[in-house]
Amino acid sequence: MHAFDVLGDPVRRRILELLAEGELSSGAVCAVIRAEFGISQPAVSQHLRVLRDNGFAVVRPAGTRRLYAVRHEALRDVDEWLERFRRFWTPPLAALATEVARGKRRRRLAAEDNEKETP
């Protein structure tokens, strides 16, 4: 399965978002996904299996629990593929950051001027 086939599913993307925050038990992942997507525990387990089988997640036993974590190597492959497209969004985002910084500076200077004028 191609990486974008795996990541094309919103449930799997959400699971990766959860795992990006740190290792989680399958039960914890299941609880969040069931609440957000309304799917069954077996369906969540299937999504976890797809992530694991395609190298996006790893699992380790911890007593009776199974703990899942992101496997960063698969995401590095996606990042490398996206590299050729970064030129489309990097300059506009940099320009946006500059404009935001200018706006903050203007507001700060205006506030300082108001403080000087108010006795």
C-alpha positions as a LaTeX table, in Angstrom:
\begin{tabular}{lrrr}
\hline
Residue & $x$ (\AA) & $y$ (\AA) & $z$ (\AA) \\
\hline
Met1 & 0.00 & 0.00 & 0.00 \\
His2 & 1.35 & 3.43 & $-0.94$ \\
Ala3 & 1.95 & 5.90 & 1.90 \\
Phe4 & $-0.74$ & 8.25 & 0.65 \\
Asp5 & $-3.24$ & 5.40 & 0.49 \\
Val6 & $-2.53$ & 4.79 & 4.17 \\
Leu7 & $-2.63$ & 8.50 & 5.06 \\
Gly8 & $-5.64$ & 9.20 & 2.85 \\
Asp9 & $-7.97$ & 7.85 & 5.51 \\
Pro10 & $-9.01$ & 10.46 & 8.11 \\
Val11 & $-9.19$ & 7.87 & 10.89 \\
Arg12 & $-5.62$ & 6.76 & 10.30 \\
Arg13 & $-4.42$ & 10.37 & 10.11 \\
Arg14 & $-6.12$ & 11.07 & 13.45 \\
Ile15 & $-4.54$ & 7.99 & 15.01 \\
Leu16 & $-1.12$ & 9.22 & 13.88 \\
Glu17 & $-1.87$ & 12.65 & 15.37 \\
Leu18 & $-2.66$ & 10.99 & 18.69 \\
Leu19 & 0.47 & 8.84 & 18.56 \\
Ala20 & 2.61 & 11.85 & 17.65 \\
Glu21 & 1.93 & 13.15 & 21.17 \\
Gly22 & 3.39 & 9.98 & 22.66 \\
Glu23 & 2.97 & 6.28 & 23.07 \\
Leu24 & $-0.63$ & 5.17 & 23.71 \\
Ser25 & $-2.35$ & 1.92 & 24.51 \\
Ser26 & $-4.67$ & 0.47 & 21.92 \\
Gly27 & $-7.51$ & 1.02 & 24.39 \\
Ala28 & $-6.73$ & 4.73 & 24.69 \\
Val29 & $-6.53$ & 5.12 & 20.91 \\
Cys30 & $-9.77$ & 3.20 & 20.54 \\
Ala31 & $-11.60$ & 5.36 & 23.09 \\
Val32 & $-10.69$ & 8.60 & 21.29 \\
Ile33 & $-11.38$ & 7.29 & 17.80 \\
Arg34 & $-14.69$ & 5.70 & 18.80 \\
Ala35 & $-15.81$ & 8.99 & 20.36 \\
Glu36 & $-14.72$ & 11.11 & 17.41 \\
Phe37 & $-15.67$ & 8.84 & 14.51 \\
Gly38 & $-18.29$ & 6.54 & 15.98 \\
Ile39 & $-16.65$ & 3.36 & 14.70 \\
Ser40 & $-16.34$ & 0.02 & 16.46 \\
Gln41 & $-13.33$ & $-1.27$ & 18.39 \\
Pro42 & $-12.61$ & $-3.91$ & 15.71 \\
Ala43 & $-12.60$ & $-1.16$ & 13.06 \\
Val44 & $-10.13$ & 0.89 & 15.11 \\
Ser45 & $-7.97$ & $-2.21$ & 15.54 \\
Gln46 & $-8.00$ & $-2.71$ & 11.77 \\
His47 & $-6.79$ & 0.88 & 11.23 \\
Leu48 & $-4.02$ & 0.32 & 13.79 \\
Arg49 & $-3.05$ & $-2.85$ & 11.92 \\
Val50 & $-2.88$ & $-1.00$ & 8.59 \\
Leu51 & $-0.62$ & 1.62 & 10.18 \\
Arg52 & 1.56 & $-1.06$ & 11.73 \\
Asp53 & 1.72 & $-3.27$ & 8.62 \\
Asn54 & 2.72 & $-0.29$ & 6.47 \\
Gly55 & 5.44 & 0.92 & 8.81 \\
Phe56 & 3.73 & 4.03 & 10.22 \\
Ala57 & 3.31 & 2.66 & 13.75 \\
Val58 & 5.06 & 0.19 & 16.00 \\
Val59 & 3.54 & $-1.80$ & 18.81 \\
Arg60 & 5.11 & $-3.25$ & 21.90 \\
Pro61 & 3.56 & $-5.42$ & 24.56 \\
Ala62 & 3.49 & $-4.06$ & 28.10 \\
Gly63 & 1.91 & $-6.66$ & 30.32 \\
Thr64 & $-1.62$ & $-7.13$ & 29.06 \\
Arg65 & $-1.59$ & $-3.92$ & 27.07 \\
Arg66 & $-0.30$ & $-3.15$ & 23.59 \\
Leu67 & 1.38 & 0.24 & 23.31 \\
Tyr68 & 1.51 & 2.00 & 19.95 \\
Ala69 & 3.93 & 4.70 & 18.81 \\
Val70 & 4.68 & 6.53 & 15.57 \\
Arg71 & 7.44 & 5.06 & 13.46 \\
His72 & 9.10 & 8.18 & 12.12 \\
Glu73 & 10.94 & 6.49 & 9.24 \\
Ala74 & 7.75 & 6.10 & 7.18 \\
Leu75 & 6.91 & 9.75 & 7.73 \\
Arg76 & 10.41 & 10.71 & 6.62 \\
Asp77 & 9.69 & 9.03 & 3.27 \\
Val78 & 6.52 & 11.12 & 2.91 \\
Asp79 & 8.46 & 14.24 & 3.85 \\
Glu80 & 11.06 & 13.50 & 1.17 \\
Trp81 & 8.33 & 13.09 & $-1.45$ \\
Leu82 & 6.75 & 16.39 & $-0.40$ \\
Glu83 & 10.10 & 18.21 & $-0.68$ \\
Arg84 & 9.63 & 18.88 & $-4.41$ \\
Phe85 & 6.38 & 20.73 & $-3.64$ \\
Arg86 & 7.56 & 22.90 & $-0.72$ \\
Arg87 & 8.49 & 25.72 & $-3.10$ \\
Phe88 & 4.77 & 26.27 & $-3.64$ \\
Trp89 & 3.95 & 27.04 & $-0.02$ \\
Thr90 & 7.21 & 28.03 & 1.69 \\
Pro91 & 7.56 & 31.56 & 0.20 \\
Pro92 & 3.88 & 32.48 & 0.81 \\
Leu93 & 4.10 & 31.21 & 4.40 \\
Ala94 & 7.30 & 33.17 & 4.97 \\
Ala95 & 5.60 & 36.29 & 3.56 \\
Leu96 & 2.63 & 35.70 & 5.86 \\
Ala97 & 4.95 & 35.37 & 8.87 \\
Thr98 & 6.60 & 38.68 & 7.92 \\
Glu99 & 3.23 & 40.44 & 7.67 \\
Val100 & 2.10 & 39.03 & 11.01 \\
Ala101 & 5.33 & 40.24 & 12.63 \\
Arg102 & 4.85 & 43.71 & 11.08 \\
Gly103 & 1.30 & 43.88 & 12.38 \\
Lys104 & 2.41 & 42.89 & 15.89 \\
Arg105 & 5.17 & 45.50 & 15.79 \\
Arg106 & 2.71 & 48.21 & 14.66 \\
Arg107 & 0.27 & 47.32 & 17.44 \\
Arg108 & 3.07 & 47.30 & 20.02 \\
Leu109 & 4.37 & 50.70 & 18.86 \\
Ala110 & 0.85 & 52.14 & 18.81 \\
Ala111 & 0.26 & 50.86 & 22.37 \\
Glu112 & 3.56 & 52.38 & 23.50 \\
Asp113 & 2.60 & 55.72 & 21.90 \\
Asn114 & $-0.78$ & 55.61 & 23.68 \\
Glu115 & 0.94 & 54.98 & 27.00 \\
Lys116 & 3.24 & 57.97 & 26.48 \\
Glu117 & 0.30 & 60.25 & 25.65 \\
Thr118 & $-1.80$ & 59.15 & 28.62 \\
Pro119 & $-0.62$ & 60.79 & 31.86 \\
\hline
\end{tabular}
